[in-house]
Amino acid sequence: MSTHLEVRSAVEHAAVLRPLIEEQRLGRYALFFVTGDGEWLPNGIEEATGYVLDERGRIFSFELGWDAERCAVALTAWDQVEPEGHWLRSAEYQRARAAVGLGGD
């Protein structure tokens, strides 16, 4: 049962995040380390944090939250960050790199 909920959450997050990330005009990108935060937004989607890697190798951390003025989900935080050294040992990070054409290093 828990696996079903995790998959549902990942699919929902991807669907909600796609237009918000596309507004950033990154080109090709991949999500990694996306984690639900256990708090639910008014539209029923779980708050989340994670990272976006673009085809230029830039990494952005984000928080998916609620914009009360617009009454809509929003990227409530969006910051460019440097990769952590231990990420190179992560299969999820390597898949994100491969997805945007940066190889697996």
C-alpha positions as CSV (number, residue, x, y, z in Angstrom):
1,M,0.0,0.0,0.0
2,S,2.7,2.4,0.9
3,T,4.5,1.9,-2.4
4,H,1.2,2.8,-4.3
5,L,1.0,6.0,-2.3
6,E,4.7,6.9,-3.0
7,V,4.2,6.3,-6.8
8,R,1.0,8.3,-6.8
9,S,2.8,11.1,-5.0
10,A,5.7,11.1,-7.4
11,V,3.3,11.2,-10.4
12,E,1.3,14.0,-8.9
13,H,4.4,16.0,-8.0
14,A,5.7,15.6,-11.5
15,A,2.5,16.8,-13.0
16,V,2.2,19.8,-10.7
17,L,5.9,20.7,-11.0
18,R,6.2,20.5,-14.8
19,P,4.5,23.8,-15.6
20,L,6.1,25.6,-12.7
21,I,9.6,24.5,-13.7
22,E,8.9,25.2,-17.4
23,E,8.2,28.8,-16.3
24,Q,11.9,28.9,-15.4
25,R,12.9,28.4,-19.0
26,L,15.6,25.8,-18.3
27,G,15.3,23.7,-21.4
28,R,15.7,20.0,-20.8
29,Y,15.7,19.2,-17.1
30,A,15.4,16.3,-14.6
31,L,14.1,16.1,-11.1
32,F,16.0,14.3,-8.3
33,F,15.7,13.8,-4.6
34,V,12.1,14.9,-4.6
35,T,10.6,14.3,-1.2
36,G,7.1,14.8,0.2
37,D,7.2,16.9,3.4
38,G,4.1,15.4,5.1
39,E,2.1,18.6,4.9
40,W,-0.8,18.8,2.5
41,L,-1.7,21.8,0.4
42,P,-5.4,23.0,0.0
43,N,-5.6,21.2,-3.4
44,G,-4.6,17.9,-1.8
45,I,-1.1,17.7,-3.1
46,E,1.7,17.1,-0.6
47,E,4.3,19.9,0.0
48,A,7.6,18.8,-1.4
49,T,11.2,19.7,-1.7
50,G,13.8,18.5,-4.2
51,Y,16.3,19.5,-6.9
52,V,16.2,20.2,-10.6
53,L,19.2,19.6,-12.9
54,D,19.2,21.3,-16.2
55,E,21.1,20.5,-19.4
56,R,23.7,23.1,-18.7
57,G,24.6,21.3,-15.4
58,R,22.9,23.9,-13.2
59,I,21.2,22.6,-10.1
60,F,18.3,24.4,-8.4
61,S,16.7,23.4,-5.0
62,F,13.0,24.0,-4.8
63,E,10.1,23.9,-2.4
64,L,6.6,23.2,-3.7
65,G,4.1,25.1,-1.5
66,W,1.0,27.3,-1.6
67,D,0.7,30.8,-2.9
68,A,-2.1,32.2,-0.8
69,E,-2.5,35.3,-3.1
70,R,-3.1,33.2,-6.2
71,C,-4.7,30.3,-4.3
72,A,-2.5,28.0,-6.3
73,V,0.5,25.7,-5.9
74,A,3.8,27.5,-6.5
75,L,7.5,27.2,-6.2
76,T,7.8,28.9,-2.8
77,A,11.6,28.6,-3.0
78,W,13.9,28.4,-6.0
79,D,17.7,28.7,-5.5
80,Q,20.7,27.7,-7.5
81,V,23.0,25.4,-5.5
82,E,26.3,23.6,-6.0
83,P,26.2,19.8,-6.1
84,E,27.2,17.9,-3.0
85,G,30.2,15.6,-3.4
86,H,28.3,12.5,-2.2
87,W,25.7,12.9,-4.9
88,L,28.1,11.4,-7.4
89,R,27.6,8.1,-5.6
90,S,23.8,8.4,-6.0
91,A,22.1,6.4,-8.7
92,E,19.2,8.9,-8.7
93,Y,21.5,11.8,-9.3
94,Q,23.3,9.8,-12.1
95,R,20.0,9.1,-13.7
96,A,19.1,12.8,-13.7
97,R,22.5,13.6,-15.3
98,A,22.0,11.0,-18.0
99,A,18.4,12.3,-18.6
100,V,19.7,15.7,-19.5
101,G,22.6,14.5,-21.6
102,L,25.4,15.1,-19.0
103,G,26.4,11.5,-18.8
104,G,27.0,9.5,-15.6
105,D,30.4,10.9,-14.5
